[in-house]
Structures are given as C-alpha cells and as structure tokens.
Amino acid sequence: MAASHAPPATAMASGRSASPMQKVSVALLINGDRTQLEIAPWTTLLDALRDRLHLTGTKKGCDHGQCGACTVLLNGRPINACLTLAVMHDGAEITTVEGLARDGVLHPVQQAFIDHDAFQCGYCTSGQICSAVALLREGRARTRDEIRETMSGNICRCGAYPNIVTAIEEAMKAT
C-alpha cells in the first residue's frame, strides 16, 4: 500500500490545495506592515514569525499551546501562535511584542513590566506582555484574582507572578 501524500486537512479546509512540496501565498499585516509570504501550508504562525520574518521576540516554549510563550495578538485577541497555521489567517492583523511600542515609546504594559521587575529570565515575557495587552483592551480583569485567572494560560517558570500581576495593575491605571 502506497503512502498517502495528501495535503494537511487544514490546508484543504481553508479552500487551498497543496502538494507536500508546494507553497502557498499568505498576506498578513504584521506589526502594521503588510507582508506577503510563500510558505508550506503546514507552517505554524509561530514558525512564520520566527523563521521567515525573523521576529524572534515571540518564543517557542512547549510547542503544544500549554505555556503561552508564543502568545501574539490576532486581530487584537491573544492566540497561541504555535497552535495555528499561518495560512488560516490570510489577511489578518498580527501584533507581536516587537510591534507594541510606538515612536520609540514602550507600551504601558512593557514599561510596567520593567518598572515592577515582572520578569526574571525573560523567556515568557513577550507572551505575558501580549496577553496582558489583550486583557487591558478587553477590560475583563479588574481585581488581582481576575488578572491571575485571565493570565493563567501564561506560565512563568521563574515564579515572577506577583510582580506580573502588580505590573498589569499599574498598566491598567495608565491606560
């Protein structure tokens, strides 16, 4: 019995067909810049950002959607970039940690993380910051407990959680 070389189901579901060696065109608005990529249909958004666009602020942690290190904003909403294929977001707006500062001024969440030592090794920081930016935009969390619950998808192995919550509270006041 011959091995099947059918395209991944997600490529077919998106209305595209591709052989294993074929690339597809994906248009994205990344940090305010229009970008056109020619990528394999099974390329994750995380791999497209890091390997093709060299935006390495977004980290690859678990590669299973369990740690939050790869969190970016997709049309303003937080998403684990390791769990989604880039082709699924043709035409979408993606904001990474590199795209949060404006005109050389850090986003209030970024500044609050610095001011409150809300990181230690720094590996989880970009995902934490992107999740916190979404939390503030959505206005879902007002108390320390609500902040902790909303941020529960982001793991910090160093245990900087108290400072992360304090930083988010501070950024909440600034926005």
Rosetta constraint file for C-alpha pairs under 8 A:
AtomPair CA 5 CA 19 HARMONIC 7.28 0.50
AtomPair CA 5 CA 20 HARMONIC 6.64 0.50
AtomPair CA 6 CA 19 HARMONIC 6.80 0.50
AtomPair CA 6 CA 20 HARMONIC 7.39 0.50
AtomPair CA 7 CA 11 HARMONIC 6.46 0.50
AtomPair CA 7 CA 12 HARMONIC 6.87 0.50
AtomPair CA 7 CA 17 HARMONIC 6.67 0.50
AtomPair CA 7 CA 18 HARMONIC 5.67 0.50
AtomPair CA 7 CA 19 HARMONIC 5.65 0.50
AtomPair CA 7 CA 20 HARMONIC 6.16 0.50
AtomPair CA 8 CA 12 HARMONIC 6.72 0.50
AtomPair CA 8 CA 41 HARMONIC 7.65 0.50
AtomPair CA 8 CA 42 HARMONIC 6.90 0.50
AtomPair CA 9 CA 13 HARMONIC 6.03 0.50
AtomPair CA 10 CA 14 HARMONIC 6.18 0.50
AtomPair CA 10 CA 42 HARMONIC 7.96 0.50
AtomPair CA 10 CA 85 HARMONIC 7.98 0.50
AtomPair CA 10 CA 88 HARMONIC 7.88 0.50
AtomPair CA 11 CA 15 HARMONIC 6.83 0.50
AtomPair CA 11 CA 16 HARMONIC 5.49 0.50
AtomPair CA 11 CA 17 HARMONIC 6.15 0.50
AtomPair CA 11 CA 18 HARMONIC 7.19 0.50
AtomPair CA 11 CA 41 HARMONIC 5.95 0.50
AtomPair CA 11 CA 42 HARMONIC 7.38 0.50
AtomPair CA 11 CA 87 HARMONIC 7.43 0.50
AtomPair CA 12 CA 16 HARMONIC 5.27 0.50
AtomPair CA 12 CA 17 HARMONIC 5.45 0.50
AtomPair CA 14 CA 87 HARMONIC 7.68 0.50
AtomPair CA 14 CA 88 HARMONIC 6.47 0.50
AtomPair CA 18 CA 22 HARMONIC 5.52 0.50
AtomPair CA 18 CA 23 HARMONIC 7.01 0.50
AtomPair CA 18 CA 24 HARMONIC 7.37 0.50
AtomPair CA 18 CA 41 HARMONIC 7.13 0.50
AtomPair CA 20 CA 40 HARMONIC 7.75 0.50
AtomPair CA 21 CA 40 HARMONIC 7.34 0.50
AtomPair CA 22 CA 40 HARMONIC 6.48 0.50
AtomPair CA 22 CA 41 HARMONIC 8.00 0.50
AtomPair CA 23 CA 38 HARMONIC 5.75 0.50
AtomPair CA 23 CA 39 HARMONIC 4.89 0.50
AtomPair CA 23 CA 40 HARMONIC 4.48 0.50
AtomPair CA 23 CA 41 HARMONIC 6.37 0.50
AtomPair CA 24 CA 37 HARMONIC 7.93 0.50
AtomPair CA 24 CA 38 HARMONIC 5.38 0.50
AtomPair CA 24 CA 39 HARMONIC 5.46 0.50
AtomPair CA 24 CA 40 HARMONIC 6.13 0.50
AtomPair CA 24 CA 41 HARMONIC 6.09 0.50
AtomPair CA 24 CA 87 HARMONIC 7.70 0.50
AtomPair CA 25 CA 36 HARMONIC 6.80 0.50
AtomPair CA 25 CA 37 HARMONIC 5.58 0.50
AtomPair CA 25 CA 38 HARMONIC 4.58 0.50
AtomPair CA 25 CA 39 HARMONIC 6.53 0.50
AtomPair CA 25 CA 87 HARMONIC 7.91 0.50
AtomPair CA 26 CA 36 HARMONIC 5.67 0.50
AtomPair CA 26 CA 37 HARMONIC 5.16 0.50
AtomPair CA 26 CA 38 HARMONIC 6.45 0.50
AtomPair CA 26 CA 39 HARMONIC 7.49 0.50
AtomPair CA 26 CA 86 HARMONIC 7.36 0.50
AtomPair CA 26 CA 87 HARMONIC 5.89 0.50
AtomPair CA 26 CA 89 HARMONIC 7.87 0.50
AtomPair CA 26 CA 90 HARMONIC 5.18 0.50
AtomPair CA 26 CA 91 HARMONIC 7.49 0.50
AtomPair CA 27 CA 34 HARMONIC 7.13 0.50
AtomPair CA 27 CA 35 HARMONIC 5.68 0.50
AtomPair CA 27 CA 36 HARMONIC 4.48 0.50
AtomPair CA 27 CA 37 HARMONIC 6.40 0.50
AtomPair CA 27 CA 90 HARMONIC 5.21 0.50
AtomPair CA 27 CA 91 HARMONIC 5.26 0.50
AtomPair CA 27 CA 92 HARMONIC 7.71 0.50
AtomPair CA 28 CA 34 HARMONIC 5.88 0.50
AtomPair CA 28 CA 35 HARMONIC 5.23 0.50
AtomPair CA 28 CA 36 HARMONIC 6.43 0.50
AtomPair CA 28 CA 89 HARMONIC 7.38 0.50
AtomPair CA 28 CA 90 HARMONIC 5.90 0.50
AtomPair CA 28 CA 91 HARMONIC 5.02 0.50
AtomPair CA 28 CA 92 HARMONIC 5.43 0.50
AtomPair CA 28 CA 93 HARMONIC 6.16 0.50
AtomPair CA 28 CA 94 HARMONIC 7.14 0.50
AtomPair CA 29 CA 33 HARMONIC 5.33 0.50
AtomPair CA 29 CA 34 HARMONIC 4.43 0.50
AtomPair CA 29 CA 35 HARMONIC 5.98 0.50
AtomPair CA 29 CA 91 HARMONIC 6.87 0.50
AtomPair CA 29 CA 92 HARMONIC 6.13 0.50
AtomPair CA 29 CA 93 HARMONIC 4.58 0.50
AtomPair CA 29 CA 94 HARMONIC 6.00 0.50
AtomPair CA 30 CA 34 HARMONIC 6.27 0.50
AtomPair CA 30 CA 35 HARMONIC 6.68 0.50
AtomPair CA 30 CA 93 HARMONIC 6.05 0.50
AtomPair CA 30 CA 94 HARMONIC 4.87 0.50
AtomPair CA 30 CA 95 HARMONIC 5.93 0.50
AtomPair CA 30 CA 96 HARMONIC 7.67 0.50
AtomPair CA 30 CA 99 HARMONIC 7.95 0.50
AtomPair CA 31 CA 93 HARMONIC 7.61 0.50
AtomPair CA 31 CA 94 HARMONIC 6.24 0.50
AtomPair CA 31 CA 95 HARMONIC 4.85 0.50
AtomPair CA 31 CA 96 HARMONIC 6.57 0.50
AtomPair CA 31 CA 98 HARMONIC 7.39 0.50
AtomPair CA 31 CA 99 HARMONIC 4.60 0.50
AtomPair CA 31 CA 100 HARMONIC 7.71 0.50
AtomPair CA 32 CA 93 HARMONIC 7.72 0.50
AtomPair CA 32 CA 95 HARMONIC 7.81 0.50
AtomPair CA 32 CA 99 HARMONIC 7.56 0.50
AtomPair CA 39 CA 43 HARMONIC 6.65 0.50
AtomPair CA 39 CA 48 HARMONIC 7.90 0.50
AtomPair CA 41 CA 85 HARMONIC 7.41 0.50
AtomPair CA 41 CA 86 HARMONIC 7.64 0.50
AtomPair CA 41 CA 87 HARMONIC 6.16 0.50
AtomPair CA 42 CA 85 HARMONIC 6.13 0.50
AtomPair CA 42 CA 86 HARMONIC 7.84 0.50
AtomPair CA 42 CA 87 HARMONIC 7.89 0.50
AtomPair CA 43 CA 47 HARMONIC 6.29 0.50
AtomPair CA 43 CA 48 HARMONIC 6.46 0.50
AtomPair CA 43 CA 85 HARMONIC 5.70 0.50
AtomPair CA 43 CA 86 HARMONIC 6.13 0.50
AtomPair CA 43 CA 87 HARMONIC 7.75 0.50
AtomPair CA 44 CA 48 HARMONIC 6.24 0.50
AtomPair CA 44 CA 81 HARMONIC 6.85 0.50
AtomPair CA 44 CA 82 HARMONIC 5.91 0.50
AtomPair CA 44 CA 83 HARMONIC 6.90 0.50
AtomPair CA 44 CA 84 HARMONIC 5.56 0.50
AtomPair CA 44 CA 85 HARMONIC 4.11 0.50
AtomPair CA 44 CA 86 HARMONIC 5.29 0.50
AtomPair CA 45 CA 49 HARMONIC 6.15 0.50
AtomPair CA 45 CA 81 HARMONIC 5.13 0.50
AtomPair CA 45 CA 82 HARMONIC 6.44 0.50
AtomPair CA 45 CA 83 HARMONIC 7.87 0.50
AtomPair CA 45 CA 84 HARMONIC 5.94 0.50
AtomPair CA 45 CA 85 HARMONIC 5.29 0.50
AtomPair CA 45 CA 86 HARMONIC 4.27 0.50
AtomPair CA 46 CA 50 HARMONIC 6.15 0.50
AtomPair CA 46 CA 58 HARMONIC 7.38 0.50
AtomPair CA 46 CA 60 HARMONIC 7.42 0.50
AtomPair CA 46 CA 70 HARMONIC 6.82 0.50
AtomPair CA 46 CA 81 HARMONIC 4.68 0.50
AtomPair CA 46 CA 82 HARMONIC 5.13 0.50
AtomPair CA 47 CA 51 HARMONIC 5.35 0.50
AtomPair CA 47 CA 52 HARMONIC 7.15 0.50
AtomPair CA 47 CA 82 HARMONIC 7.58 0.50
AtomPair CA 48 CA 52 HARMONIC 5.00 0.50
AtomPair CA 48 CA 53 HARMONIC 6.41 0.50
AtomPair CA 48 CA 86 HARMONIC 6.89 0.50
AtomPair CA 49 CA 53 HARMONIC 5.01 0.50
AtomPair CA 49 CA 54 HARMONIC 6.23 0.50
AtomPair CA 49 CA 55 HARMONIC 5.39 0.50
AtomPair CA 49 CA 56 HARMONIC 7.27 0.50
AtomPair CA 49 CA 58 HARMONIC 7.79 0.50
AtomPair CA 50 CA 54 HARMONIC 4.69 0.50
AtomPair CA 50 CA 55 HARMONIC 4.90 0.50
AtomPair CA 50 CA 56 HARMONIC 4.95 0.50
AtomPair CA 50 CA 58 HARMONIC 7.22 0.50
AtomPair CA 51 CA 55 HARMONIC 7.76 0.50
AtomPair CA 55 CA 96 HARMONIC 7.95 0.50
AtomPair CA 55 CA 98 HARMONIC 7.38 0.50
AtomPair CA 57 CA 96 HARMONIC 7.42 0.50
AtomPair CA 57 CA 97 HARMONIC 6.24 0.50
AtomPair CA 57 CA 98 HARMONIC 6.56 0.50
AtomPair CA 57 CA 126 HARMONIC 6.27 0.50
AtomPair CA 58 CA 69 HARMONIC 6.83 0.50
AtomPair CA 58 CA 70 HARMONIC 5.18 0.50
AtomPair CA 58 CA 71 HARMONIC 7.03 0.50
AtomPair CA 58 CA 72 HARMONIC 7.30 0.50
AtomPair CA 58 CA 96 HARMONIC 6.72 0.50
AtomPair CA 58 CA 97 HARMONIC 6.92 0.50
AtomPair CA 58 CA 126 HARMONIC 6.03 0.50
AtomPair CA 58 CA 127 HARMONIC 6.79 0.50
AtomPair CA 59 CA 69 HARMONIC 5.29 0.50
AtomPair CA 59 CA 70 HARMONIC 4.98 0.50
AtomPair CA 59 CA 123 HARMONIC 6.98 0.50
AtomPair CA 59 CA 124 HARMONIC 7.37 0.50
AtomPair CA 59 CA 126 HARMONIC 7.44 0.50
AtomPair CA 59 CA 127 HARMONIC 7.57 0.50
AtomPair CA 60 CA 69 HARMONIC 6.32 0.50
AtomPair CA 60 CA 70 HARMONIC 5.74 0.50
AtomPair CA 60 CA 82 HARMONIC 7.33 0.50
AtomPair CA 61 CA 67 HARMONIC 6.52 0.50
AtomPair CA 61 CA 68 HARMONIC 7.70 0.50
AtomPair CA 61 CA 69 HARMONIC 5.66 0.50
AtomPair CA 61 CA 70 HARMONIC 7.02 0.50
AtomPair CA 62 CA 66 HARMONIC 6.48 0.50
AtomPair CA 62 CA 67 HARMONIC 6.16 0.50
AtomPair CA 63 CA 82 HARMONIC 5.50 0.50
AtomPair CA 63 CA 83 HARMONIC 7.45 0.50
AtomPair CA 64 CA 82 HARMONIC 6.75 0.50
AtomPair CA 64 CA 83 HARMONIC 6.69 0.50
AtomPair CA 65 CA 80 HARMONIC 5.86 0.50
AtomPair CA 65 CA 82 HARMONIC 6.35 0.50
AtomPair CA 65 CA 83 HARMONIC 5.98 0.50
AtomPair CA 66 CA 153 HARMONIC 6.96 0.50
AtomPair CA 66 CA 154 HARMONIC 7.88 0.50
AtomPair CA 67 CA 153 HARMONIC 6.41 0.50
AtomPair CA 67 CA 154 HARMONIC 5.34 0.50
AtomPair CA 67 CA 155 HARMONIC 5.06 0.50
AtomPair CA 68 CA 80 HARMONIC 6.30 0.50
AtomPair CA 68 CA 124 HARMONIC 7.39 0.50
AtomPair CA 68 CA 127 HARMONIC 5.70 0.50
AtomPair CA 68 CA 128 HARMONIC 7.30 0.50
AtomPair CA 68 CA 153 HARMONIC 5.73 0.50
AtomPair CA 68 CA 154 HARMONIC 4.31 0.50
AtomPair CA 68 CA 155 HARMONIC 6.38 0.50
AtomPair CA 69 CA 80 HARMONIC 7.96 0.50
AtomPair CA 69 CA 123 HARMONIC 7.19 0.50
AtomPair CA 69 CA 124 HARMONIC 4.87 0.50
AtomPair CA 69 CA 125 HARMONIC 7.38 0.50
AtomPair CA 69 CA 126 HARMONIC 6.78 0.50
AtomPair CA 69 CA 127 HARMONIC 4.51 0.50
AtomPair CA 69 CA 128 HARMONIC 7.16 0.50
AtomPair CA 69 CA 154 HARMONIC 6.71 0.50
AtomPair CA 69 CA 155 HARMONIC 7.55 0.50
AtomPair CA 70 CA 80 HARMONIC 5.49 0.50
AtomPair CA 70 CA 81 HARMONIC 5.44 0.50
AtomPair CA 70 CA 82 HARMONIC 6.35 0.50
AtomPair CA 70 CA 126 HARMONIC 7.72 0.50
AtomPair CA 70 CA 127 HARMONIC 5.58 0.50
AtomPair CA 71 CA 78 HARMONIC 6.15 0.50
AtomPair CA 71 CA 79 HARMONIC 5.40 0.50
AtomPair CA 71 CA 80 HARMONIC 4.63 0.50
AtomPair CA 71 CA 81 HARMONIC 5.97 0.50
AtomPair CA 71 CA 126 HARMONIC 7.46 0.50
AtomPair CA 71 CA 127 HARMONIC 4.47 0.50
AtomPair CA 71 CA 128 HARMONIC 7.51 0.50
AtomPair CA 71 CA 130 HARMONIC 6.23 0.50
AtomPair CA 71 CA 131 HARMONIC 6.68 0.50
AtomPair CA 72 CA 77 HARMONIC 8.00 0.50
AtomPair CA 72 CA 78 HARMONIC 5.63 0.50
AtomPair CA 72 CA 79 HARMONIC 5.66 0.50
AtomPair CA 72 CA 80 HARMONIC 6.64 0.50
AtomPair CA 72 CA 81 HARMONIC 6.46 0.50
AtomPair CA 72 CA 94 HARMONIC 6.97 0.50
AtomPair CA 72 CA 95 HARMONIC 5.99 0.50
AtomPair CA 72 CA 96 HARMONIC 5.13 0.50
AtomPair CA 72 CA 97 HARMONIC 7.32 0.50
AtomPair CA 72 CA 127 HARMONIC 6.72 0.50
AtomPair CA 72 CA 130 HARMONIC 5.75 0.50
AtomPair CA 72 CA 131 HARMONIC 7.56 0.50
AtomPair CA 73 CA 77 HARMONIC 4.97 0.50
AtomPair CA 73 CA 78 HARMONIC 4.52 0.50
AtomPair CA 73 CA 79 HARMONIC 6.08 0.50
AtomPair CA 73 CA 93 HARMONIC 7.99 0.50
AtomPair CA 73 CA 94 HARMONIC 5.58 0.50
AtomPair CA 73 CA 95 HARMONIC 4.97 0.50
AtomPair CA 73 CA 96 HARMONIC 6.52 0.50
AtomPair CA 73 CA 130 HARMONIC 6.54 0.50
AtomPair CA 73 CA 131 HARMONIC 7.91 0.50
AtomPair CA 73 CA 134 HARMONIC 7.41 0.50
AtomPair CA 74 CA 78 HARMONIC 6.17 0.50
AtomPair CA 74 CA 79 HARMONIC 6.37 0.50
AtomPair CA 74 CA 92 HARMONIC 6.91 0.50
AtomPair CA 74 CA 93 HARMONIC 5.84 0.50
AtomPair CA 74 CA 94 HARMONIC 4.77 0.50
AtomPair CA 74 CA 95 HARMONIC 6.65 0.50
AtomPair CA 75 CA 92 HARMONIC 6.37 0.50
AtomPair CA 75 CA 93 HARMONIC 4.97 0.50
AtomPair CA 75 CA 94 HARMONIC 6.22 0.50
AtomPair CA 75 CA 95 HARMONIC 7.88 0.50
AtomPair CA 76 CA 93 HARMONIC 7.79 0.50
AtomPair CA 76 CA 94 HARMONIC 7.73 0.50
AtomPair CA 76 CA 95 HARMONIC 7.55 0.50
AtomPair CA 76 CA 134 HARMONIC 6.69 0.50
AtomPair CA 77 CA 134 HARMONIC 6.04 0.50
AtomPair CA 78 CA 130 HARMONIC 6.92 0.50
AtomPair CA 78 CA 131 HARMONIC 5.84 0.50
AtomPair CA 78 CA 134 HARMONIC 6.20 0.50
AtomPair CA 80 CA 84 HARMONIC 7.18 0.50
AtomPair CA 81 CA 85 HARMONIC 7.96 0.50
AtomPair CA 84 CA 88 HARMONIC 7.27 0.50
AtomPair CA 85 CA 89 HARMONIC 7.54 0.50
AtomPair CA 86 CA 90 HARMONIC 7.19 0.50
AtomPair CA 95 CA 99 HARMONIC 5.70 0.50
AtomPair CA 95 CA 100 HARMONIC 7.20 0.50
AtomPair CA 96 CA 100 HARMONIC 7.00 0.50
AtomPair CA 96 CA 126 HARMONIC 7.97 0.50
AtomPair CA 96 CA 130 HARMONIC 7.17 0.50
AtomPair CA 97 CA 126 HARMONIC 5.59 0.50
AtomPair CA 97 CA 127 HARMONIC 7.76 0.50
AtomPair CA 97 CA 129 HARMONIC 7.18 0.50
AtomPair CA 97 CA 130 HARMONIC 6.36 0.50
AtomPair CA 100 CA 106 HARMONIC 7.04 0.50
AtomPair CA 100 CA 107 HARMONIC 5.70 0.50
AtomPair CA 101 CA 105 HARMONIC 5.42 0.50
AtomPair CA 101 CA 106 HARMONIC 4.33 0.50
AtomPair CA 101 CA 107 HARMONIC 4.98 0.50
AtomPair CA 102 CA 106 HARMONIC 6.59 0.50
AtomPair CA 102 CA 107 HARMONIC 7.21 0.50
AtomPair CA 106 CA 110 HARMONIC 5.84 0.50
AtomPair CA 106 CA 111 HARMONIC 5.88 0.50
AtomPair CA 107 CA 111 HARMONIC 6.34 0.50
AtomPair CA 108 CA 112 HARMONIC 6.01 0.50
AtomPair CA 108 CA 171 HARMONIC 5.39 0.50
AtomPair CA 108 CA 174 HARMONIC 6.59 0.50
AtomPair CA 108 CA 175 HARMONIC 7.26 0.50
AtomPair CA 109 CA 113 HARMONIC 6.16 0.50
AtomPair CA 109 CA 129 HARMONIC 6.44 0.50
AtomPair CA 109 CA 132 HARMONIC 7.04 0.50
AtomPair CA 109 CA 133 HARMONIC 6.56 0.50
AtomPair CA 109 CA 167 HARMONIC 7.06 0.50
AtomPair CA 109 CA 168 HARMONIC 6.51 0.50
AtomPair CA 109 CA 171 HARMONIC 5.19 0.50
AtomPair CA 110 CA 114 HARMONIC 6.53 0.50
AtomPair CA 110 CA 129 HARMONIC 6.62 0.50
AtomPair CA 111 CA 115 HARMONIC 6.10 0.50
AtomPair CA 112 CA 116 HARMONIC 5.94 0.50
AtomPair CA 112 CA 118 HARMONIC 7.90 0.50
AtomPair CA 112 CA 167 HARMONIC 4.84 0.50
AtomPair CA 112 CA 168 HARMONIC 7.02 0.50
AtomPair CA 112 CA 170 HARMONIC 6.30 0.50
AtomPair CA 112 CA 171 HARMONIC 5.86 0.50
AtomPair CA 113 CA 117 HARMONIC 5.83 0.50
AtomPair CA 113 CA 118 HARMONIC 4.70 0.50
AtomPair CA 113 CA 119 HARMONIC 7.04 0.50
AtomPair CA 113 CA 129 HARMONIC 7.98 0.50
AtomPair CA 113 CA 163 HARMONIC 7.86 0.50
AtomPair CA 113 CA 164 HARMONIC 6.77 0.50
AtomPair CA 113 CA 167 HARMONIC 5.31 0.50
AtomPair CA 113 CA 168 HARMONIC 7.76 0.50
AtomPair CA 114 CA 118 HARMONIC 6.55 0.50
AtomPair CA 114 CA 119 HARMONIC 7.95 0.50
AtomPair CA 115 CA 167 HARMONIC 7.54 0.50
AtomPair CA 116 CA 163 HARMONIC 5.91 0.50
AtomPair CA 116 CA 164 HARMONIC 7.62 0.50
AtomPair CA 116 CA 166 HARMONIC 7.03 0.50
AtomPair CA 116 CA 167 HARMONIC 5.67 0.50
AtomPair CA 117 CA 163 HARMONIC 6.29 0.50
AtomPair CA 117 CA 164 HARMONIC 7.89 0.50
AtomPair CA 118 CA 160 HARMONIC 5.88 0.50
AtomPair CA 118 CA 161 HARMONIC 7.41 0.50
AtomPair CA 118 CA 162 HARMONIC 7.89 0.50
AtomPair CA 118 CA 163 HARMONIC 4.62 0.50
AtomPair CA 118 CA 164 HARMONIC 4.57 0.50
AtomPair CA 118 CA 167 HARMONIC 6.51 0.50
AtomPair CA 119 CA 124 HARMONIC 7.93 0.50
AtomPair CA 119 CA 125 HARMONIC 6.30 0.50
AtomPair CA 119 CA 158 HARMONIC 7.98 0.50
AtomPair CA 119 CA 160 HARMONIC 5.83 0.50
AtomPair CA 119 CA 163 HARMONIC 7.71 0.50
AtomPair CA 119 CA 164 HARMONIC 7.35 0.50
AtomPair CA 120 CA 158 HARMONIC 6.37 0.50
AtomPair CA 120 CA 160 HARMONIC 6.78 0.50
AtomPair CA 121 CA 158 HARMONIC 7.02 0.50
AtomPair CA 122 CA 126 HARMONIC 7.87 0.50
AtomPair CA 124 CA 128 HARMONIC 6.12 0.50
AtomPair CA 124 CA 154 HARMONIC 7.52 0.50
AtomPair CA 124 CA 155 HARMONIC 7.03 0.50
AtomPair CA 124 CA 156 HARMONIC 5.99 0.50
AtomPair CA 125 CA 129 HARMONIC 5.96 0.50
AtomPair CA 126 CA 130 HARMONIC 6.20 0.50
AtomPair CA 127 CA 131 HARMONIC 6.13 0.50
AtomPair CA 127 CA 154 HARMONIC 6.95 0.50
AtomPair CA 128 CA 132 HARMONIC 6.07 0.50
AtomPair CA 128 CA 151 HARMONIC 7.53 0.50
AtomPair CA 128 CA 154 HARMONIC 6.05 0.50
AtomPair CA 129 CA 133 HARMONIC 6.10 0.50
AtomPair CA 130 CA 134 HARMONIC 6.38 0.50
AtomPair CA 131 CA 135 HARMONIC 6.13 0.50
AtomPair CA 131 CA 151 HARMONIC 6.80 0.50
AtomPair CA 131 CA 154 HARMONIC 7.86 0.50
AtomPair CA 132 CA 136 HARMONIC 6.22 0.50
AtomPair CA 132 CA 151 HARMONIC 7.24 0.50
AtomPair CA 132 CA 168 HARMONIC 6.57 0.50
AtomPair CA 133 CA 137 HARMONIC 6.26 0.50
AtomPair CA 134 CA 138 HARMONIC 6.01 0.50
AtomPair CA 135 CA 139 HARMONIC 6.08 0.50
AtomPair CA 135 CA 140 HARMONIC 6.25 0.50
AtomPair CA 135 CA 141 HARMONIC 6.70 0.50
AtomPair CA 135 CA 147 HARMONIC 7.94 0.50
AtomPair CA 135 CA 150 HARMONIC 7.19 0.50
AtomPair CA 136 CA 140 HARMONIC 7.31 0.50
AtomPair CA 136 CA 141 HARMONIC 7.52 0.50
AtomPair CA 136 CA 172 HARMONIC 6.40 0.50
AtomPair CA 136 CA 175 HARMONIC 7.96 0.50
AtomPair CA 140 CA 146 HARMONIC 7.73 0.50
AtomPair CA 140 CA 150 HARMONIC 7.98 0.50
AtomPair CA 141 CA 146 HARMONIC 4.81 0.50
AtomPair CA 141 CA 147 HARMONIC 5.17 0.50
AtomPair CA 141 CA 150 HARMONIC 6.98 0.50
AtomPair CA 142 CA 146 HARMONIC 6.26 0.50
AtomPair CA 142 CA 147 HARMONIC 6.88 0.50
AtomPair CA 143 CA 147 HARMONIC 6.14 0.50
AtomPair CA 144 CA 148 HARMONIC 6.14 0.50
AtomPair CA 144 CA 165 HARMONIC 6.52 0.50
AtomPair CA 144 CA 169 HARMONIC 7.64 0.50
AtomPair CA 145 CA 149 HARMONIC 6.16 0.50
AtomPair CA 146 CA 150 HARMONIC 6.02 0.50
AtomPair CA 147 CA 151 HARMONIC 6.01 0.50
AtomPair CA 147 CA 165 HARMONIC 6.55 0.50
AtomPair CA 147 CA 168 HARMONIC 7.74 0.50
AtomPair CA 148 CA 152 HARMONIC 5.96 0.50
AtomPair CA 148 CA 165 HARMONIC 6.80 0.50
AtomPair CA 156 CA 160 HARMONIC 6.50 0.50
AtomPair CA 156 CA 161 HARMONIC 7.09 0.50
AtomPair CA 160 CA 164 HARMONIC 6.18 0.50
AtomPair CA 161 CA 165 HARMONIC 6.18 0.50
AtomPair CA 162 CA 166 HARMONIC 6.27 0.50
AtomPair CA 163 CA 167 HARMONIC 5.99 0.50
AtomPair CA 164 CA 168 HARMONIC 6.25 0.50
AtomPair CA 165 CA 169 HARMONIC 6.23 0.50
AtomPair CA 166 CA 170 HARMONIC 6.22 0.50
AtomPair CA 167 CA 171 HARMONIC 6.16 0.50
AtomPair CA 168 CA 172 HARMONIC 6.03 0.50
AtomPair CA 169 CA 173 HARMONIC 6.59 0.50
AtomPair CA 170 CA 174 HARMONIC 6.54 0.50
AtomPair CA 171 CA 175 HARMONIC 6.29 0.50
